[in-house]
Amino acid sequence: MLFPGASRAGTVVELGTVGSTFDAVDDRAAHLTAWATFDQRAGRGRLGREWVAPAGKCLAATVLVRTKGLREDAVAWLPLAAGLALADALDPLVADRASIKWPNDVLVDDRKVAGILCERRATGVAVGFGVNLTLTADELPTDRATSLTLEGAEGTAPVLADAILWHVMRSLDALLPALGSDALRTAVAAGLSTIGRHVRVSLPDGELTGTAVGLGPGGELQVETDDGIVDVRAGDVVHVR
């Protein structure tokens, strides 16, 4: 068993080589069932992007989170809650240097180490994430990426992945009652390295630049521009150096 720790938090289906863990999800499965692999060949991210990595060096997982009884405005916070859970899982491995980049990345010192994508399902939300575990510098997809090993984390890919998956599954379950609350909004904002940064946001109908100053009630990124504060509900954000 590759994920003995995570299996104590929920059911873990261990996959071999797959296209995407999203495609393995069974909507009839129990709450906190996870599908996980070290060899995902056609992972997908936001805006139709592909996520491809060498076999054995990255964790790709999707967790089915049942959301029955939750308000729609609360469920909208699940991607940011997942970011908080993943950043918290990575923090002990990288000396508390993990942070969330709005809306769906986890960074270590401004370099991407993990990404998140959520998909609505008939019975809840499939929370997918990928983590660069033991990639070497010459295996990184871009110069803005990193891996846990490069950031000082110790352990093999299976050991690191098991600890991360266990933490994320437990945290997602614990955070469900807080979705949409002021407490969660405060916790997410505190973990966002985007807040306080000068950002460039690509929107469906153009681009804006300004300073990220906070989160709106629905998790929107509030950006202060020359024309006032704009609530960004969807967009590709770049931290301007």
Buried (B, 14 or more C-beta within 10 A) or exposed (E): EBBEBBBEBBBBBBBEEBEBBBEBBEEEBEBBBBBBBBBBBEBBBBEEEEBEBEEEBBBBBBBBBBBEEBEEEBBBBBBBBBBBBBBBBBBEBBEEBBBBBBBBBBBBEBBBBBBBBBEEBEBBBBBBBBBBBBBEEEBBEEEEBBBBBBBEBEBEBBBBBBBBBBBBBBBBBEBBEBBBEEEBBEBBBEBBBBBEBEBBBEEEEEEBEBBBEBBEEEBBBBBEEEEEEBBBEEBEBBBEE
